[in-house]
């Protein structure tokens, strides 16, 4: 049991004690040291360590691939103007009213968050587009920050590019497609609730200087920008809804996909979602003004997720060491007699704690899911439901007060734009109803 307890205590120590020289507060070092602390008591030899590292990275390979390729795709869409076009189009669809603006903002943030798979990226890419307009409606800075925070966070778990969903599915070893289909419904409900809740911020307000451009004019101006996005959606729908993988139907491509699919770690880069993003990005580069910026787009995209990918790689190392050392098996043996409800409660508390302290659903899931998921599944829970629960709880946990990292970034963005101080704790408290909704949904799925 010490093989599991010691690494987790060490991880907590490094994350929380920022005064530790060089590594204090650095989640990357915390994950690496936790992995080493699991390997040493387990008396792993060089070959076992190598196999463990490969196994851990293989479990997270397509999550890493989604992060890297997805960020490049998202950057290409920003340069093309797709995200701005989405906001302009939705504002016309929902009407030139304060409530219409809020609905359009949330939907655009969700689209951006889904494409980027990351709340912070979505908030910084899209959030600033509406800050000034909302401020002109006399919406308080913390309320503006709350809407951006919640919208971006909801987007980060919305399929098809949901790191939280893909990570939980990978750690559990279950098919991600049914998890994503369920998540579309649960996340969609959360989005509607957030929109309705936010309407109170603009009660009795009106937008000055109405835009006279018609919906038809907006469509004619923006439609060419939606080509790559529609192709991406089409390929994903064919795969998820009709079990049609278009990449296995193309001669030559299918052979390469099959070959790489049998190689550990490399198989993550030929997952249908990853290849869909590659295809959509390639189509975006066919637009002359974007193709000229291809090099800077790739560099910017990779730069945006550099830290995320490094954290995911470190998490893969820790997961590999946990399994190779027998830590996971030891926890299963000790806690095997616990009822699923007890495991669900403990898992909820641990994921909530790790997510709050680190501001990362990746870390929260990586630490807790390898131990909790086998116990829940062993007690009769459906692996799909376990994956849904883990993703929703972890996505909510990163916004729990008082130390949600995303809230601090969003408040900094709003504060810098409006040249005022924005309280991140108050912002997180305003977002708490939505946070609790996702935690409750996740917990219910763990009890099913």
N, C-alpha and C positions, 0 to 999 in steps of 0.2 A: 504493500500500500504506500510505503514511503516513496516508491518510484514515481507515484503520481502526486503525492502531497508536496514533496520538496520542490519539484519544478514549479508548481502553481504558486507556492509561497514566494519563491524567488522571483517569479514574474510579477506578482503583486508588489514586491519590495522595490524592484527597479522602476516600475511604472509610477509608484506613488512617492518615492523618496527622490526628489529631483536634485538633492544636494550630493548624491553619489557622483564622484568625479567622472566626467566624460560620458557616462551612460545613463545617469539619472533622468527619468522621465522619457527616455527614448524607447518606444515600443519595439523597435527593431532589435535592439540589444536584449530586451526583455524576452522576446520570443526565442532568440538564438540561445541565450543562457538557459532558458527553461528546457530547450531541447537537449542541450549538453547535460544538464542536471538529470534528465531522464535516461540518457545513454550511459552515464558513468555507473550508477547503481545497477543498471541492467547488464553491466559487463559486456557491452557490445564490442565486437572486434571490428577491424577496418572494413571487412567485406559486409558485415551486418549493417554498419553505419551507412555505407555507400548504398546498399539496397534499400535501407530505410529512407534515405534522402530521396532516392529516385521514386519510391512509392509515395512519399509525402508530396513531392512536386507533381507527380502524376495525378494525384487526387485533385489538385488545384490548377492543373495546367490549362484547362479551358476557361477557368475564371481569369487567370492571368492573361490569356490570349484575348478574351473579351475586353478586358480593361485596356490593353495596349491598342488593339485594332479599333475598338469602339471609340477611343479618344481621338484617334486620327480621323475617323469618319465624322465625329462630332465637330472637330475643328474645320473639316472641309465644308460642313453644312453652314457653319457660322460665316466662313469666307464667301460661300455662295449666296448667303442671305436667306436661307430657308427658315431659320428660327425667327427672324424679324417678320418674314412673310406670314408665318403661322400666326404670330401675334396680331398682325394687321388684319388678317382674314377672320380670325376669331372675334376680334372687336366688332367687325361689321356684322357677323352672324348673331352675336349676342346684343347688339345695339349699342349706340353711343351714349350709354348711361354709366354711372358709377358701378352699379351692380354688373353690367355687361363687361366693364373693364376688369373687375375682380374675377369673373368667370373666365374671361379670356386669358388673364395672367396665370391663373391656376392651371388651366389646360396647357398653356404653352410651357410652363415650368414642368408639368408632368411629362409632356412630350420630350422636352430637353433632358430631363432627368432619366427618362427611359432610354434615350439614345446614348447618353453619356454613362449611365449606370452609376452616377456619383452625385450626391446632393450638393456638395460644395461647388463642383464644376457647374452644375445647372444653375445654382444661385448666382454665381459670378458672371456666367455667360448671359443669362436671361433676366435676372432680377433687376439689374440696373436700368433696364429699358422702361420700367414702370415706376421707379422710385419718385422721380420728379412729378409725374402726373398725379400719383397718389398723395404726395405732399401738398400739391395745389388744392386737393380736395379736403385739406385740413385733417388728414389721417395722421395719427400720432406716429412718431418714428418706430416705437416698439411694435405697433400694430402692423406697420409696413414690413418690418423685419420678420414678424411672426408669419405673415402670409407667404413671404419668400421662403422662409425656413420650412414651413409645412409643405408648400407646393413642391419645392425641390426634393424634400425627403420622401414625399409620396412618389414622385417621379423616379427616385433611385431604386424603388422596389417594384415599380410597374414593369411588367414584361413588355417587350421581349428581352431587353438587355438589363436584367436585374441582377446585380452582383449578389444581393442577399439571397435570392432564390437559387441562383446557380451554385453559390457556395454551399448552402445547406444541402442541396441535392448531391453535390459532389462529395461532401463529407459523409453523407449517409449512404451514398452509393445507389441512389434511386434515380429513375428516369425523371428529368426535369420538366418534360412537357406537361404532364398532368398537374404538377405543382404550379406551373405558370398559368395554366387555364383557370385553376381555382383562384390564384392570386389576382388575375384580371378582375374578377368579381369582387373580392374582398377589398382590394386596393381602390377599385372604382367607387365602392360605397364610401370608403374613407375620404376620397376626393370630393364627392358630393356633399358629405357632411361638413368638410372644411370650407367649401364654398358658401354653403348656407350660413355657417357660423360667422363667416367674415363679412357677410352683408351688413351686419350691425355697425361696422366701422364707418360705413358711408351713408347711414340713414339720414335722409333729409338733405343730402348734398347733390349738387349738379355740376356737370362738366362745362367749363366755359370754352368758347371758341370751337364749336362743333366742326368736325372734319366733314367736308362736303363730298368727298370721294365716295362713289357708290360701290356696293358689293360687287357688281359686275366689273367695274373698273379695277377693283383690287384683284379680282380673279384673273383678268386679262394681263395685269401687270406682274403677277406673281406665279402663274401656273408653270412656267418653264422651270422654276426652282424646285418643284416637287417631284420631278422625275426619279432621281435616285432614292428618295424616301419611299415612293410608291413601289419601286422595285423591291426594296428591302422588306416592306410590309407584305408584298405578294409572296415572296419566297418563304418568309416565316410562316404565313398563314397556310401555304401549301404543305409545309412540313408539319406544323402543329395540328392543323385541322384535318388534313387529308392524308397524312403520312407519306407525302411525296417529297423526296429529297432530290431536288433538281440537279444537284452536283453529281449524283451517281448516274444520271441519265446522259451526261455529256461524255462521249468517247474520249479517252485520254485522261480527262480530269478524274473520272471515276476510278481509274487504275491508281492514280497518284493518291487519291483520297483513301482508297483501301490499303495501300502500302503504308502510308504514314499513320493510318488508324491503328496499325498493329505495333507501333513503336511507342514505348512509354514517353510521356511528356510531349513528344511531337504530336501525339494524337489530339491534344487539345487545340491545336492550330488548324485542324481540318474538321472541327465541329461545324455543323450546318449554320449556326448563328455567326460564327467567326467568318466563315466563307461568304455568308450573306453580306456582312459588313465590308469585306474585301471587294466584293462585286459592286456594292453601292458606292464605295469610295472611288473605285476605278471609273465608274460612270460619271461621278462628280468631276473627276480630273479631265473628263472630255470637254467640259465647259472651258473655253479658252481663258477666261479671266481667273479661273481656279487652277487650271493646269499649269499656268505660269508660276503659281505659288506652291507647286507640289512639294518641293524640298522643304520650304519653311513650314508647310502644313504638317508634314510628317514629324519634323523636329519639335514643333510646338505641341502636337498631339502627344508625342512620347514624353515631352517635358511635363505636361500637365498631369500625367499619371506615374511619373517616375517614382515618387515616394510610395504611391499605392502599390505598384508592382513589387517594389523592394519589400514592403511589409508582407505582401502575399507570399513572396518567395520565402521569407523568414518564417512565416506561419506554416508553409509547407514543410520546412525542415523540422519544426517542432512537432507537427502532426506525425511525420514519419518516425521520429524518435519515440513518440508516445506509443505508437503501434509496435515498433521493433523491440522496444524494451519490455513490452508486456504490461505497461502501465494501464492501458485501456482494459485489458483482460483482468487485471487485478481489481480494478474498480467494479467491473461487471460481477466478479465473484463475490466481492464484499457486499455490494448493494443489490445483488440479484433477488433477494427476498423482499425488497421494498415494493409496496404497491405503486402502480403507475402514477397515481395522484400525488404521492409524496415526491417521486422523481420529478414530476412536472413542476411542483412548487419550488423545489430546490433549484432546478434548472432555470426557472423564471427569475429567481433572485440572483443567481450567478450571472446570467446573461445581462440582466439589467444593470448589475454592479459593474461588470467589465465594460459594457457599452457606454455607461455614463462616465466612468473614469478615463477611458481611452478615447471616447468620441469616435469609436470605430466599430461597426457591426462585424467587420472581418475578424478582428481580434476576439470579440465576444463569442462569435460562433466557433472559431478555431479552438478556443480553450475549452468550451463547455460541450459542444455538440458531440465530439468523439466519445465522451463519457456518457452523456445523457441519452443520446439516440439509441444505442444498443439496448439500454435498459427499458426504454419506452417500447421499442419494437419487440423486445423479448417478452413484455407483458401483454402483448396482443395488439399494440397500436399499429396502424397502417403507416408504412414508411413515407408515403406521400403526405399524409397528415402531419407526421413528425417534421418533415421538411418545411411544410407550410408554416407550422407553428414556430420553428426556429428562425425562419427568415423574418417573420412579422415581429417577433419579440426583439430580435437583434436590431432591426431597422428602427423600432421605436426607442430602444434603449439609448441610442446615440444622441437622442434629443432630451433625455431626462435631465432636469436641473439637479445640481447647479453648474455642471462642468461640461455640457455638450459642446464639442469642438465646432460643429457646424454653425451653431447659434453665434458663437464668438466671431466667426468669419463673416456671417451675414450682417451682424450688427456693425462690424467694422466697415463693411461695404456701404450700408445705409448711412452710417455716421459720417463717412468721408464724403459721400455725395451731398448730404444735406448740411454738412459742417456743424454737426451737433453730436452730443454724447448719447449713445443708445445703450440701454441697460440689457445685457444678454440674459440675466437671470429672469427679469420680468418678461422678456420675449419667450423664454422657455416655459414660463408659467402660463402665458397666453396660449402656447401651443400644447399645453398639457392634455386637454381633452382629446385631441387627435392622437397624441402619443399613447394615452391610456386605451383608446379604441384599438390600436394595433396590438398592444400588449394583451388586451383581453381576447381579441380574435386569435392570436397565437396560442394563448393558454387554453382556450376552448378546443382548438384543433389537437392540442396535446392530450386532452382528456377524452377525445372521441375514441 
